[in-house]
Amino acid sequence: MENFQILHCSNELLCGIDGGGTTTKVVVCNLEGQMVHSFQTGTINHYGAGIPKVRENFAAIAAELIAKCGCLPGTIFTGNSALDGLAEDILVQQLTNGVFHPSKVVFHSDVYIGLLSFTMGNPGAVLISGTGSMACGIDAGGVYHTAGGWGQVLGDEGSAYHMALKGIKAALRAYDGLSEPTQLSASVMKFFDLKKMSDIIDKIYNPPVEKSVIAAFAPEVEIAADEGDAVALGIVESEAEWLYKLALAITRKCKSPYLGYYGGVLNHNERIRSKLSALLANQSISLQVPGFTPEIGALIGAFRESGNNVTDSVINNFLKYR
């Protein structure tokens, strides 16, 4: 541990962390579910940002917790977009560099905390499409299942990153005359503040940009699609179909007729969400908005790990959180 002094931790406080591909949300509550503190910081996805940056962000989280709460929470449950399941302690220590000691720290995937906030630990399934994409669920036998979550190099279909990257590539192909014209070429020039198209090489590679920088272009693809650009429309339709395949895979594994959803793409892109909902309805699967945010799901995980019950009064206090 480097230049970091831990005071103590309190079992009267619990912490939930939602580590998405772009930002991290942190919430702290007492055993009654009353919120003590909440804040946002940088990504804790070590595949996207690298271990040194993630360690830096975890150190900032620990410092904020101590400064605002006077101590560390006794149990800290983290959903991390770089994971597809429960992490071993050695990875937890490698990423946090011990800044949460002596708290109990549990790392799981970000879709798992989304699942907890939708099902409260009961059988069911969720789909996340934000910076990255993944689905998970629990079947009636309590077995945990996943689909997707292979990261930006091997997968992430249906995510903001994947949609943005396809949009950027389409813009470059059109610029080269390799495919039909698209307004995405002008969008790339403006979005990345380029004087000439070839300047994008330095923007992307020198130094290599984080995943979130690429993903931030996704709304430009959505705008072009809404304005009738054929290339952008094709990209959006393709991403919706990928999410449908992912959704179908997880609901079949879990034998669930219900699917919760999270993430910026599904929360804000009406075109993709509507198409996905219609495709799922044809399979008698209902796409539903979860009752709680993923960071509350992380708090539910903290309650379970600490041996405390999520009572009706706790749930009522969770409902007050926005």
C-alpha positions as CSV (number, residue, x, y, z in Angstrom):
1,M,0.0,0.0,0.0
2,E,1.5,3.3,-1.0
3,N,1.2,6.5,1.1
4,F,-2.2,5.6,2.3
5,Q,-3.2,5.3,6.0
6,I,-6.4,3.4,6.9
7,L,-8.2,4.5,10.0
8,H,-10.8,1.8,10.6
9,C,-14.0,0.3,9.1
10,S,-17.5,0.2,10.5
11,N,-19.9,-2.8,10.2
12,E,-22.7,-0.3,10.5
13,L,-22.0,1.0,7.0
14,L,-22.3,-0.9,3.7
15,C,-21.0,0.3,0.3
16,G,-22.1,-0.6,-3.2
17,I,-20.0,0.2,-6.3
18,D,-21.2,0.1,-9.9
19,G,-18.1,0.1,-12.1
20,G,-19.2,0.7,-15.7
21,G,-17.0,1.1,-18.7
22,T,-16.9,4.9,-18.5
23,T,-17.8,6.0,-14.9
24,T,-18.1,4.5,-11.5
25,K,-21.0,5.1,-9.1
26,V,-20.4,4.7,-5.3
27,V,-23.2,4.6,-2.7
28,V,-22.9,4.1,1.1
29,C,-25.8,3.3,3.4
30,N,-26.5,2.2,7.0
31,L,-28.1,-1.1,8.0
32,E,-31.5,0.5,7.6
33,G,-30.8,1.3,3.9
34,Q,-30.6,5.1,4.6
35,M,-28.1,6.7,2.2
36,V,-25.1,8.3,3.9
37,H,-23.1,9.3,0.9
38,S,-22.9,8.9,-2.9
39,F,-20.6,10.1,-5.6
40,Q,-19.1,9.3,-9.1
41,T,-15.5,8.8,-10.2
42,G,-13.5,7.3,-13.1
43,T,-13.7,3.8,-14.5
44,I,-12.5,0.7,-12.6
45,N,-12.4,-1.4,-15.7
46,H,-8.8,-2.5,-15.8
47,Y,-9.1,-3.9,-19.4
48,G,-10.2,-0.5,-20.7
49,A,-8.2,1.8,-18.5
50,G,-5.2,-0.3,-17.3
51,I,-4.3,-1.4,-13.8
52,P,-2.3,1.8,-12.8
53,K,-5.3,4.0,-13.6
54,V,-7.7,1.7,-11.9
55,R,-5.6,1.6,-8.7
56,E,-5.5,5.4,-8.8
57,N,-9.3,5.5,-9.0
58,F,-9.8,3.0,-6.2
59,A,-7.4,5.1,-4.0
60,A,-9.6,8.1,-4.8
61,I,-12.7,6.1,-3.8
62,A,-11.2,5.0,-0.5
63,A,-10.1,8.6,0.3
64,E,-13.6,9.9,-0.4
65,L,-15.2,7.3,1.8
66,I,-12.9,8.1,4.7
67,A,-13.3,11.9,4.2
68,K,-17.1,11.8,4.0
69,C,-18.0,8.9,6.3
70,G,-15.1,9.1,8.8
71,C,-14.2,5.5,8.1
72,L,-14.5,2.7,5.5
73,P,-17.7,0.7,5.3
74,G,-17.4,-2.8,6.8
75,T,-18.5,-4.5,3.5
76,I,-17.8,-3.2,0.0
77,F,-19.5,-4.9,-2.9
78,T,-18.3,-4.0,-6.4
79,G,-19.8,-4.7,-9.8
80,N,-17.0,-4.4,-12.3
81,S,-17.6,-4.2,-16.1
82,A,-14.3,-6.0,-16.7
83,L,-15.6,-9.2,-14.9
84,D,-18.0,-11.9,-15.9
85,G,-18.2,-13.5,-12.5
86,L,-16.9,-13.6,-8.9
87,A,-13.3,-12.4,-8.7
88,E,-10.6,-14.2,-6.6
89,D,-9.1,-12.3,-3.7
90,I,-5.7,-12.1,-5.5
91,L,-7.3,-10.0,-8.3
92,V,-9.1,-7.8,-5.8
93,Q,-5.9,-7.0,-4.1
94,Q,-4.0,-6.5,-7.4
95,L,-6.6,-3.9,-8.5
96,T,-7.2,-2.1,-5.2
97,N,-3.6,-2.3,-3.9
98,G,-5.0,-2.8,-0.4
99,V,-6.7,0.6,0.0
100,F,-9.9,-0.9,1.4
101,H,-8.2,-2.9,4.2
102,P,-9.6,-4.1,6.6
103,S,-13.1,-4.0,5.0
104,K,-14.6,-7.1,3.4
105,V,-14.3,-6.5,-0.3
106,V,-16.2,-8.6,-3.0
107,F,-15.8,-8.1,-6.7
108,H,-18.4,-9.4,-9.2
109,S,-19.5,-8.4,-12.7
110,D,-21.6,-5.2,-13.3
111,V,-24.3,-7.3,-14.8
112,Y,-24.6,-9.3,-11.6
113,I,-25.4,-6.2,-9.5
114,G,-27.9,-5.3,-12.2
115,L,-29.4,-8.8,-11.8
116,L,-29.6,-8.3,-8.0
117,S,-31.4,-5.0,-8.4
118,F,-33.9,-6.6,-10.7
119,T,-34.5,-10.0,-8.9
120,M,-33.3,-9.3,-5.4
121,G,-31.4,-12.6,-5.7
122,N,-34.3,-14.6,-7.1
123,P,-34.3,-16.4,-10.5
124,G,-34.3,-14.1,-13.5
125,A,-32.1,-12.4,-16.1
126,V,-30.8,-9.0,-17.1
127,L,-29.2,-7.4,-20.2
128,I,-26.7,-4.5,-20.0
129,S,-25.8,-2.4,-22.9
130,G,-23.7,0.6,-22.0
131,T,-20.1,1.2,-22.9
132,G,-19.9,-2.6,-23.2
133,S,-22.5,-5.3,-23.3
134,M,-23.3,-8.5,-21.4
135,A,-26.2,-10.6,-20.0
136,C,-26.5,-12.7,-16.9
137,G,-29.1,-14.6,-14.9
138,I,-29.9,-17.1,-12.2
139,D,-32.1,-20.2,-13.0
140,A,-34.6,-21.9,-10.7
141,G,-31.8,-24.1,-9.3
142,G,-29.7,-21.1,-8.3
143,V,-27.1,-21.6,-11.0
144,Y,-25.5,-18.4,-12.4
145,H,-25.3,-18.0,-16.2
146,T,-23.8,-15.4,-18.5
147,A,-23.8,-14.5,-22.2
148,G,-21.5,-12.0,-23.9
149,G,-19.1,-9.9,-22.0
150,W,-16.0,-10.7,-24.1
151,G,-14.8,-7.1,-24.1
152,Q,-14.1,-4.6,-26.9
153,V,-11.6,-6.8,-28.8
154,L,-13.5,-10.1,-28.8
155,G,-17.1,-8.9,-28.6
156,D,-19.2,-6.1,-27.0
157,E,-21.8,-6.3,-29.8
158,G,-24.8,-4.2,-29.1
159,S,-22.9,-1.8,-26.9
160,A,-22.1,1.9,-27.3
161,Y,-18.5,1.1,-28.0
162,H,-19.4,-1.4,-30.8
163,M,-21.9,0.9,-32.3
164,A,-19.5,3.9,-32.2
165,L,-16.6,1.9,-33.7
166,K,-18.8,0.7,-36.5
167,G,-19.9,4.3,-37.1
168,I,-16.3,5.6,-37.2
169,K,-15.2,2.8,-39.6
170,A,-18.2,3.4,-41.8
171,A,-17.2,7.1,-42.0
172,L,-13.7,6.2,-42.9
173,R,-14.8,3.7,-45.6
174,A,-17.1,6.3,-47.1
175,Y,-14.3,8.9,-47.0
176,D,-12.0,6.5,-48.9
177,G,-14.7,5.8,-51.5
178,L,-15.0,2.2,-50.4
179,S,-18.7,2.4,-49.5
180,E,-21.7,4.6,-49.9
181,P,-21.6,8.2,-48.6
182,T,-22.8,8.8,-45.0
183,Q,-23.1,11.9,-42.9
184,L,-21.1,10.0,-40.3
185,S,-18.0,11.2,-42.1
186,A,-18.8,14.8,-41.3
187,S,-19.8,13.7,-37.8
188,V,-16.4,12.2,-37.2
189,M,-14.6,15.3,-38.4
190,K,-16.6,17.5,-36.0
191,F,-16.8,15.2,-33.0
192,F,-13.0,14.6,-32.9
193,D,-12.2,18.1,-34.0
194,L,-10.2,17.1,-37.0
195,K,-8.7,19.5,-39.6
196,K,-8.4,16.6,-42.0
197,M,-9.6,13.0,-41.8
198,S,-6.1,11.5,-41.5
199,D,-5.7,13.4,-38.2
200,I,-7.9,10.8,-36.6
201,I,-4.9,8.4,-36.5
202,D,-3.2,10.5,-33.9
203,K,-6.5,11.1,-32.0
204,I,-7.0,7.3,-31.7
205,Y,-3.5,5.9,-31.5
206,N,-1.2,8.5,-30.1
207,P,-1.6,7.8,-27.2
208,P,-4.1,5.0,-27.5
209,V,-7.5,6.2,-26.3
210,E,-9.6,4.6,-23.6
211,K,-12.6,2.6,-24.6
212,S,-14.9,5.4,-23.3
213,V,-13.6,7.9,-25.9
214,I,-14.7,5.7,-28.7
215,A,-18.0,4.8,-27.0
216,A,-18.8,8.6,-26.7
217,F,-19.3,8.7,-30.5
218,A,-22.4,6.4,-30.2
219,P,-24.9,9.2,-29.8
220,E,-23.6,10.7,-33.2
221,V,-24.6,7.4,-34.8
222,E,-28.0,7.6,-33.2
223,I,-28.5,11.2,-34.4
224,A,-27.6,10.3,-37.9
225,A,-30.0,7.3,-37.8
226,D,-32.8,9.6,-36.5
227,E,-32.1,12.0,-39.4
228,G,-32.5,9.1,-41.9
229,D,-28.9,8.3,-42.8
230,A,-29.1,4.8,-44.3
231,V,-25.6,3.7,-43.1
232,A,-26.4,4.8,-39.5
233,L,-29.8,3.2,-39.6
234,G,-28.2,-0.1,-40.7
235,I,-25.7,0.1,-37.8
236,V,-28.4,0.7,-35.2
237,E,-30.6,-2.1,-36.6
238,S,-27.7,-4.5,-36.5
239,E,-26.8,-3.6,-32.9
240,A,-30.5,-4.2,-31.9
241,E,-30.4,-7.6,-33.5
242,W,-27.2,-8.4,-31.6
243,L,-28.8,-7.5,-28.3
244,Y,-31.8,-9.7,-29.2
245,K,-29.4,-12.7,-29.7
246,L,-27.8,-11.9,-26.4
247,A,-31.1,-11.6,-24.7
248,L,-32.5,-14.8,-26.2
249,A,-29.4,-16.7,-25.1
250,I,-29.6,-15.7,-21.4
251,T,-33.4,-16.1,-21.1
252,R,-33.2,-19.6,-22.6
253,K,-30.4,-20.5,-20.2
254,C,-32.3,-19.2,-17.2
255,K,-35.8,-20.2,-18.5
256,S,-37.0,-16.8,-17.7
257,P,-39.9,-15.0,-19.4
258,Y,-38.7,-11.7,-18.0
259,L,-35.6,-9.7,-18.8
260,G,-34.5,-6.5,-17.0
261,Y,-32.3,-4.0,-18.8
262,Y,-29.7,-1.4,-17.9
263,G,-27.1,0.8,-19.6
264,G,-27.0,4.0,-21.6
265,V,-27.9,2.4,-24.9
266,L,-31.0,0.7,-23.7
267,N,-32.0,3.5,-21.4
268,H,-31.7,6.3,-24.0
269,N,-31.9,4.8,-27.5
270,E,-35.6,4.4,-28.1
271,R,-35.1,2.9,-31.6
272,I,-32.9,0.1,-30.2
273,R,-35.0,-0.6,-27.2
274,S,-38.3,-0.7,-29.1
275,K,-36.9,-3.1,-31.7
276,L,-35.5,-5.3,-29.0
277,S,-38.8,-5.3,-27.1
278,A,-40.8,-6.2,-30.2
279,L,-38.4,-9.0,-31.1
280,L,-38.6,-10.4,-27.6
281,A,-42.4,-10.1,-27.4
282,N,-42.5,-12.5,-30.4
283,Q,-40.8,-15.0,-28.1
284,S,-43.2,-14.2,-25.2
285,I,-40.4,-12.5,-23.3
286,S,-41.1,-9.3,-21.5
287,L,-38.5,-6.5,-21.4
288,Q,-38.8,-4.7,-18.1
289,V,-37.3,-1.7,-16.3
290,P,-35.7,-2.9,-13.0
291,G,-36.9,-1.3,-9.8
292,F,-33.5,-0.2,-8.6
293,T,-30.3,1.2,-10.2
294,P,-27.2,-1.1,-10.4
295,E,-25.4,0.6,-7.5
296,I,-28.4,-0.3,-5.3
297,G,-27.9,-3.9,-6.6
298,A,-24.4,-3.6,-5.3
299,L,-25.7,-2.5,-1.9
300,I,-28.0,-5.6,-2.0
301,G,-24.9,-7.7,-2.6
302,A,-23.2,-6.0,0.4
303,F,-26.2,-6.7,2.6
304,R,-26.1,-10.4,1.6
305,E,-22.3,-10.7,2.0
306,S,-22.5,-9.0,5.5
307,G,-25.2,-11.3,6.7
308,N,-27.8,-8.5,7.0
309,N,-31.3,-8.9,5.7
310,V,-32.8,-6.6,3.1
311,T,-36.0,-5.9,5.0
312,D,-39.1,-4.0,3.8
313,S,-37.9,-0.9,5.6
314,V,-34.5,-1.2,3.8
315,I,-36.3,-1.5,0.5
316,N,-38.4,1.5,1.3
317,N,-35.3,3.5,2.0
318,F,-33.7,2.3,-1.2
319,L,-36.7,3.6,-3.1
320,K,-36.0,7.1,-1.9
321,Y,-32.6,7.0,-3.6
322,R,-32.4,8.7,-7.0
